[in-house]
Amino acid sequence: MARYERPFRIVLQPEFAIGYLFSRNGLKAFTLSAPGGLDVEQAHRFLNALGLSLFLEVVEVALEDLDFKEAIRVVEDYKPLDVQAATMTLALCKGIHARYPDWTYLADGDGGDENLKDYPIEENSELTIRSVLGNLMLYQEGWGVHAIKHSLTYSGGQSRGHVRSYAPARMLGFRGFSPFTVPSVIRVAEGIPFVELTGWDHERLYALKGEVVRRGIKAVTGFDMPVFEKRRFQHGVVNEDSFERLFPRSEVAYRKAFTALYL
């Protein structure tokens, strides 16, 4: 394990890829930006609203720096959404490491969407609002037949998806942690009365996470945190046209790139 001088934490916010770094020198905030991406503007708006804009550092990357095949090599998986997110996480970790090579500890936001069930149901034909709200640990455990969820090789649910953050961070020498995966936090999430709060309504469910986090931040810090519509990391860093150029639409392309690593 590398010796470190300045301990820190990064928290990747689910609404936009921004990290808060705490060190002996104070608070920093990082957001990843490629040409045409929307996250950087949202990061400015977020920190301006909190009076913290002076702590923002933008990690700018060229489109050529975003390589999904490199991400596949790092995470050793082929699921498109995870590979896309890992591509951005890898670029962000490289940028932070280049600026601050002696920082070590990274805390990300993995688990927040699982705990608050904030994934678009419409994107998966296997899911309904009733299956999501009626299954206590659906996103944490995954779904499938008995113990076999998606694969005989990979675990299901959050444990497989978490590698998209863990592996890129580890490759850059970071030690990762997510507060949303702490058992006591998951127990609180399990106790949320989702049906009563949402009335089986998709939009009310999607709005719930932002409201819960906003109220929690207010109670703990006194900050009135702005809430933005959910946007995946990979969709905020680049614009739609660039995304289409960077990432294949078909899962077959990801599987082929994965298989090529071992042939």
C-alpha positions as CSV (number, residue, x, y, z in Angstrom):
1,M,0.0,0.0,0.0
2,A,1.4,3.4,-1.0
3,R,2.2,5.8,1.8
4,Y,0.1,8.9,1.7
5,E,0.5,12.5,3.0
6,R,-3.0,14.0,2.7
7,P,-6.0,11.8,3.4
8,F,-9.2,12.7,1.5
9,R,-12.5,11.4,0.4
10,I,-14.4,11.7,-2.9
11,V,-18.2,11.5,-2.9
12,L,-19.6,11.0,-6.4
13,Q,-23.1,12.6,-6.3
14,P,-25.7,10.6,-8.2
15,E,-27.3,13.6,-9.9
16,F,-24.1,14.7,-11.6
17,A,-20.6,13.3,-11.4
18,I,-19.0,15.6,-8.9
19,G,-16.7,14.7,-6.1
20,Y,-16.1,16.4,-2.8
21,L,-12.4,16.1,-1.7
22,F,-11.6,16.7,1.9
23,S,-7.9,17.2,2.8
24,R,-5.9,19.2,5.3
25,N,-5.9,22.0,2.7
26,G,-9.7,22.3,2.7
27,L,-12.6,21.2,0.5
28,K,-12.4,20.7,-3.2
29,A,-15.1,19.6,-5.7
30,F,-14.3,17.9,-9.0
31,T,-16.5,17.3,-12.0
32,L,-15.5,15.5,-15.3
33,S,-16.1,17.4,-18.5
34,A,-15.7,16.5,-22.2
35,P,-16.7,18.8,-25.1
36,G,-20.4,19.4,-25.1
37,G,-21.1,17.8,-21.7
38,L,-23.8,19.2,-19.4
39,D,-22.5,18.1,-16.0
40,V,-20.0,21.0,-15.8
41,E,-22.7,23.6,-16.0
42,Q,-24.8,21.8,-13.5
43,A,-21.8,21.5,-11.1
44,H,-21.4,25.3,-11.2
45,R,-25.1,25.8,-10.5
46,F,-25.0,23.3,-7.6
47,L,-22.0,24.9,-5.9
48,N,-23.1,28.5,-6.6
49,A,-26.4,27.7,-4.9
50,L,-24.5,26.5,-1.8
51,G,-21.9,29.3,-1.9
52,L,-19.1,26.8,-2.5
53,S,-18.2,27.6,-6.1
54,L,-14.6,28.6,-5.2
55,F,-13.9,24.9,-4.5
56,L,-14.8,23.6,-7.9
57,E,-12.1,22.1,-10.2
58,V,-13.1,20.8,-13.6
59,V,-11.3,17.8,-14.9
60,E,-11.4,18.3,-18.7
61,V,-10.8,15.4,-21.0
62,A,-10.8,15.0,-24.8
63,L,-13.2,12.5,-26.4
64,E,-10.1,10.5,-27.3
65,D,-9.4,10.0,-23.6
66,L,-12.7,8.1,-23.2
67,D,-12.1,4.5,-24.3
68,F,-14.7,1.9,-23.4
69,K,-12.4,-1.0,-24.4
70,E,-9.9,0.2,-21.7
71,A,-12.7,0.3,-19.2
72,I,-13.7,-3.3,-20.1
73,R,-10.1,-4.4,-19.5
74,V,-10.2,-2.7,-16.1
75,V,-13.6,-3.9,-14.9
76,E,-13.4,-7.3,-16.6
77,D,-17.0,-7.2,-17.6
78,Y,-19.2,-6.3,-20.6
79,K,-22.5,-4.9,-19.3
80,P,-23.0,-1.7,-21.4
81,L,-24.2,0.6,-18.6
82,D,-21.5,-0.4,-16.2
83,V,-18.8,-0.2,-18.9
84,Q,-20.0,3.3,-19.9
85,A,-20.0,4.5,-16.3
86,A,-16.6,2.9,-15.7
87,T,-15.2,4.7,-18.8
88,M,-16.0,8.0,-17.1
89,T,-14.9,6.9,-13.7
90,L,-11.6,5.8,-15.1
91,A,-11.1,9.2,-16.8
92,L,-12.0,11.1,-13.6
93,C,-9.7,9.1,-11.4
94,K,-6.9,9.6,-13.9
95,G,-7.4,13.3,-13.8
96,I,-7.5,13.5,-10.0
97,H,-4.5,11.3,-9.6
98,A,-2.5,13.4,-12.1
99,R,-3.2,16.5,-10.0
100,Y,-2.9,15.0,-6.6
101,P,-0.9,11.8,-6.8
102,D,-0.5,11.5,-3.0
103,W,-4.2,11.3,-2.2
104,T,-5.5,7.9,-1.5
105,Y,-9.1,7.4,-0.1
106,L,-12.1,7.5,-2.4
107,A,-15.7,7.4,-1.3
108,D,-18.3,7.1,-4.1
109,G,-22.1,7.2,-4.3
110,D,-22.6,3.7,-5.4
111,G,-25.7,2.2,-3.7
112,G,-27.8,5.4,-3.6
113,D,-29.9,4.5,-6.6
114,E,-30.3,0.9,-5.3
115,N,-31.3,2.0,-1.8
116,L,-33.9,4.5,-3.2
117,K,-34.9,2.4,-6.2
118,D,-34.1,5.2,-8.5
119,Y,-33.6,3.4,-11.8
120,P,-35.9,4.0,-14.8
121,I,-38.2,1.1,-14.9
122,E,-39.2,1.8,-18.5
123,E,-35.7,0.9,-19.7
124,N,-36.1,-2.8,-18.6
125,S,-38.9,-4.8,-20.0
126,E,-38.5,-7.4,-17.2
127,L,-39.5,-4.9,-14.5
128,T,-42.8,-3.2,-13.4
129,I,-43.5,-0.7,-10.6
130,R,-45.0,-3.5,-8.6
131,S,-42.0,-5.8,-9.0
132,V,-39.7,-3.0,-8.0
133,L,-41.6,-1.8,-4.9
134,G,-42.7,-5.3,-4.0
135,N,-39.2,-6.7,-3.8
136,L,-37.3,-5.4,-0.8
137,M,-33.8,-5.9,-2.2
138,L,-34.4,-6.1,-5.9
139,Y,-31.6,-3.8,-7.1
140,Q,-29.1,-4.9,-4.4
141,E,-29.5,-8.6,-5.2
142,G,-30.5,-8.5,-8.9
143,W,-33.2,-10.7,-10.3
144,G,-33.4,-14.1,-11.9
145,V,-34.1,-17.7,-11.1
146,H,-33.3,-18.6,-7.5
147,A,-29.6,-18.0,-6.7
148,I,-28.7,-17.6,-10.4
149,K,-29.4,-14.0,-11.2
150,H,-27.7,-13.0,-14.5
151,S,-24.8,-15.3,-14.9
152,L,-23.0,-18.5,-13.8
153,T,-19.8,-16.4,-13.7
154,Y,-20.8,-13.0,-12.1
155,S,-22.7,-12.2,-9.1
156,G,-25.9,-10.2,-9.6
157,G,-27.2,-6.8,-8.7
158,Q,-25.2,-4.2,-6.9
159,S,-22.2,-6.4,-6.2
160,R,-21.5,-6.8,-9.9
161,G,-22.3,-3.1,-10.7
162,H,-20.1,-1.8,-7.9
163,V,-17.0,-2.9,-9.9
164,R,-17.5,0.1,-12.3
165,S,-16.3,2.4,-9.5
166,Y,-14.1,0.0,-7.5
167,A,-11.8,-1.3,-10.3
168,P,-10.9,2.1,-11.9
169,A,-10.2,3.5,-8.5
170,R,-8.1,0.6,-7.5
171,M,-6.0,0.8,-10.7
172,L,-5.1,4.4,-9.9
173,G,-4.1,3.5,-6.3
174,F,-7.3,4.7,-4.6
175,R,-8.9,2.8,-1.7
176,G,-12.6,2.9,-2.3
177,F,-15.7,3.1,0.0
178,S,-19.3,3.9,-0.4
179,P,-21.4,5.1,2.6
180,F,-24.5,3.8,0.9
181,T,-23.3,0.2,1.2
182,V,-22.9,0.3,5.0
183,P,-25.4,-2.3,6.4
184,S,-26.9,0.2,8.8
185,V,-27.7,2.6,5.9
186,I,-29.2,-0.2,3.9
187,R,-31.4,-1.2,6.8
188,V,-32.8,2.3,6.9
189,A,-33.5,2.2,3.2
190,E,-35.3,-1.1,3.7
191,G,-37.6,0.5,6.1
192,I,-38.7,3.3,3.7
193,P,-42.5,2.9,3.0
194,F,-42.1,3.2,-0.7
195,V,-45.7,2.2,-1.6
196,E,-47.2,4.7,0.8
197,L,-44.9,7.5,-0.3
198,T,-45.3,6.9,-4.1
199,G,-48.8,5.3,-4.5
200,W,-47.3,3.0,-7.1
201,D,-46.5,6.1,-9.3
202,H,-43.3,6.1,-11.3
203,E,-42.6,9.8,-11.2
204,R,-43.2,10.0,-7.5
205,L,-40.7,7.2,-7.0
206,Y,-38.1,8.9,-9.2
207,A,-38.5,12.2,-7.3
208,L,-38.1,10.4,-3.9
209,K,-34.4,10.1,-3.8
210,G,-33.7,13.8,-4.4
211,E,-36.2,14.7,-1.7
212,V,-34.8,12.3,0.8
213,V,-31.2,13.4,0.2
214,R,-32.2,17.1,0.2
215,R,-33.9,16.8,3.5
216,G,-31.0,14.8,5.0
217,I,-28.4,17.4,3.9
218,K,-30.5,20.2,5.3
219,A,-30.9,18.4,8.6
220,V,-27.2,17.6,9.0
221,T,-25.5,20.5,7.4
222,G,-28.1,23.3,7.1
223,F,-27.5,23.6,3.4
224,D,-30.5,23.9,1.0
225,M,-29.2,21.5,-1.6
226,P,-30.6,21.9,-5.1
227,V,-32.0,18.8,-6.7
228,F,-31.6,18.1,-10.4
229,E,-33.3,15.5,-12.6
230,K,-31.4,12.1,-12.6
231,R,-28.8,11.8,-15.3
232,R,-26.3,9.0,-15.6
233,F,-22.6,9.8,-15.3
234,Q,-21.9,8.8,-18.9
235,H,-24.7,11.0,-20.3
236,G,-23.6,14.1,-18.4
237,V,-19.9,14.1,-19.4
238,V,-20.5,14.2,-23.1
239,N,-23.4,15.3,-25.4
240,E,-25.7,12.9,-27.2
241,D,-23.8,12.9,-30.5
242,S,-20.4,12.2,-28.8
243,F,-22.0,9.5,-26.7
244,E,-23.2,7.7,-29.9
245,R,-19.6,7.9,-31.3
246,L,-18.0,6.6,-28.1
247,F,-20.2,3.7,-27.2
248,P,-21.7,0.9,-29.3
249,R,-25.5,0.5,-29.1
250,S,-25.4,-3.3,-29.1
251,E,-24.2,-5.4,-26.2
252,V,-22.6,-7.7,-28.7
253,A,-19.8,-5.2,-29.3
254,Y,-19.0,-5.0,-25.6
255,R,-19.0,-8.8,-25.4
256,K,-16.6,-9.0,-28.4
257,A,-14.2,-6.5,-26.8
258,F,-14.3,-8.5,-23.6
259,T,-13.7,-11.8,-25.3
260,A,-10.8,-10.3,-27.3
261,L,-8.9,-9.8,-24.0
262,Y,-8.6,-13.5,-23.6
263,L,-8.0,-14.7,-27.1
